Amino acid sequence: MRDHEEDNIEEIHSKILRAGRRTYFFDVRETKASDYYLTITESKKFTNEDGSYYYKKHKIYLYKEDFKNFSNFLQDSISFIFENRGHEVISERHQKNYVPNNIKSES
């Protein structure tokens, strides 16, 4: 599932988060200067009409000098979502046994 050009790059540390059709890979890799950086890859599985499947991938490369700001912006964005829409997953509304919770909305 990894990119072919990355086959020769040694992963120092890896974590995999499976989330339905999506899988997230958190991979620590080494730069040519022997420092570490993080790649975050979202891989999403799609099925063709003939039953075969393929993956679409999106990747972020994150370097140490950006960790603090990235982390702060990520946490700020997550907090904004929870404060304004709660923890309920809206897509669950489409399930048969959905029971609504209180969702905050600006008028």
C-alpha positions in Angstrom: 0.0 0.0 0.0 3.0 2.3 0.3 4.3 4.4 -2.6 6.9 2.5 -4.7 9.5 5.4 -4.4 9.4 5.0 -0.6 10.1 1.3 -0.6 13.8 2.0 0.1 13.2 4.4 3.0 13.4 2.7 6.4 10.6 3.5 8.8 11.9 4.3 12.2 8.5 4.1 14.0 5.0 3.4 12.5 1.4 3.4 13.8 -1.7 2.5 11.8 -5.2 3.7 12.5 -8.0 1.9 10.7 -11.2 3.9 10.4 -13.8 2.2 8.2 -12.8 2.7 4.5 -9.9 4.9 5.6 -6.6 3.9 7.0 -4.2 6.5 8.5 -0.4 5.7 8.6 1.8 7.7 10.9 5.4 7.0 9.9 8.6 8.4 11.4 11.4 8.5 8.7 14.9 9.7 8.6 16.2 12.6 6.4 19.4 12.4 4.5 20.9 14.6 7.3 19.9 11.9 9.8 17.1 13.8 11.4 13.6 12.5 11.8 10.3 13.7 10.1 6.8 12.4 10.1 4.6 11.4 7.2 0.9 11.1 7.7 -0.9 9.2 5.0 -4.6 8.8 4.5 -5.4 5.7 2.3 -9.0 5.3 1.2 -10.3 2.1 -0.5 -12.6 2.3 -3.5 -14.3 -0.5 -5.3 -14.7 -0.7 -9.1 -17.9 -2.1 -10.7 -16.1 -5.4 -11.5 -15.3 -5.9 -7.8 -11.7 -5.0 -8.0 -10.5 -2.2 -5.8 -7.9 0.5 -5.6 -6.7 3.0 -3.1 -6.4 6.8 -3.2 -3.7 8.3 -1.0 -3.1 11.7 0.4 0.2 12.4 2.3 1.5 15.1 4.6 5.2 15.5 5.3 5.8 17.2 8.7 9.2 18.3 9.9 10.3 19.1 13.4 10.4 22.8 13.0 6.6 22.7 12.2 5.5 20.3 14.9 4.6 22.8 17.6 2.5 25.1 15.3 0.9 22.1 13.5 0.0 20.6 16.8 -1.4 23.9 18.1 -3.4 24.5 15.0 -4.7 20.9 14.9 -5.8 21.1 18.6 -7.4 24.5 18.0 -9.4 23.2 15.0 -10.5 20.0 16.9 -11.6 22.1 19.8 -13.6 24.4 17.5 -15.4 21.5 15.9 -16.3 19.9 19.3 -17.4 23.3 20.8 -19.6 24.1 17.8 -20.9 20.7 16.7 -20.3 18.5 19.7 -18.8 15.0 19.7 -21.6 13.3 17.9 -20.7 12.1 14.4 -23.2 13.7 12.1 -23.1 11.0 9.5 -24.6 8.6 12.1 -27.9 10.4 11.5 -28.3 8.3 8.4 -28.4 5.1 10.3 -31.8 3.4 11.0 -31.6 3.6 14.9 -30.3 7.2 15.1 -31.3 9.1 18.2 -30.5 12.8 18.0 -28.4 14.5 20.6 -28.1 18.3 21.2 -26.1 19.9 18.4 -25.1 23.5 18.8 -25.7 25.7 15.8 -25.3 29.4 15.3 -28.4 31.2 14.1 
